[in-house]
Amino acid sequence: MSTRTGESPSTPRNPRPGPRPRVLVLRALGLGDLLAAVPALRALRRGLPGHDIVLAAPARLTTAAAATGLVDRLLPASAPGRAVPAELAWDGPPPDLAVDLHGNGPASRGLLAALRPRALYAYGGRPDGPVWRDDEHERERWCRLLAAHGLPADPEDLSVPPPATRSPAPGAVVVHPGADAAARRWPMERFADVARELHREGHRVVVTAGAAEARLAASVAGRAGLPEGAVFGGAGGDILFDVLMALVAEARCVVVGDTGLAHLATALGTPSVTLFGPVAPRLWGPPVRPRHRVLWHPDADDPPRPGDAHGDRPDERLLRITVAEVLDAVRTLPLPGPGPRSGQAAVLRPG
């Protein structure tokens, strides 16, 4: 959807002197959602170089958004689950462009339209606009939206700069047993078996955890016989994002379910093994590259979304993945490629 009162759809320009024009992007979701939107954000940055890009997203993602190098300011906005925020604390004149990267419904479109932007890019709401496709990778969906409005976007242009922070465990295998929903959470005992065997083989293994995952991470580390200090995050709250990013950037590989840390490994080019259950990898998985392995065991006639990604029990397809498969995938991953291991992250202006 692209609207501008009294004019045909167009890429917004800044006809008046003064402050830089502003682009407001709605993506009030989680870390994985932010990283899946990196190609679209990069297309906006390249296509509108004289604009400030403001991202409406949860405040907890401020550091992560800055790390992409593609956002000038974060406007705190959130709602339970994947709902649309009730309001946006936008100040000043209307945005020159508003972009709905949140979803396909009238709620997110309406939230942006209420700010009376000079142009609005969104799915739906205009008969001749791009059509939403359920069977489409998340990165491709938003790139296609922007391309329809004259902003070329490459869904594989998804990398983010490596962090300036150094890893506290360089070369470690990073095991992340958590996920927002039980449907995407492989059993703790199996993660522990993987960690134990890799530790026995001589790998340094660390376990990462969010603030609510302290018990899970401790159980994995304890059952695996990992040494003290192997758990990062959890009991003390969420691991600092720059530390998490450094751990992933300098890891031997990451073993993870279909959750935000998998997208971080993809964005940093770190070898990874990702375990899928209720949703097909072709909708949310990494690009097809040797350094990424995806494990998924659907039924022959399963659709791309055969299960509930937010369900309260592990998906049956996820449970079909064995410890032996995961270990084999880790052992056959290529070594991390050469490249810079430090960088300079942007600092976002407060919202």
Secondary structure as UniProt FT lines:
FT   TURN            5..6
FT   STRAND          22..26
FT   HELIX           31..36
FT   HELIX           38..47
FT   TURN            49..50
FT   STRAND          52..57
FT   HELIX           59..61
FT   HELIX           62..68
FT   STRAND          73..76
FT   TURN            81..82
FT   STRAND          97..100
FT   HELIX           106..113
FT   TURN            114..115
FT   STRAND          120..121
FT   TURN            127..128
FT   HELIX           138..147
FT   TURN            148..150
FT   TURN            155..156
FT   TURN            170..171
FT   STRAND          173..176
FT   HELIX           182..184
FT   HELIX           188..200
FT   TURN            201..202
FT   STRAND          205..209
FT   HELIX           211..213
FT   HELIX           214..224
FT   TURN            228..229
FT   STRAND          231..234
FT   TURN            235..236
FT   HELIX           241..249
FT   STRAND          253..257
FT   HELIX           260..268
FT   STRAND          272..275
FT   HELIX           281..284
FT   TURN            290..291
FT   STRAND          292..295
FT   TURN            300..301
FT   TURN            309..310
FT   HELIX           316..319
FT   HELIX           323..331
//
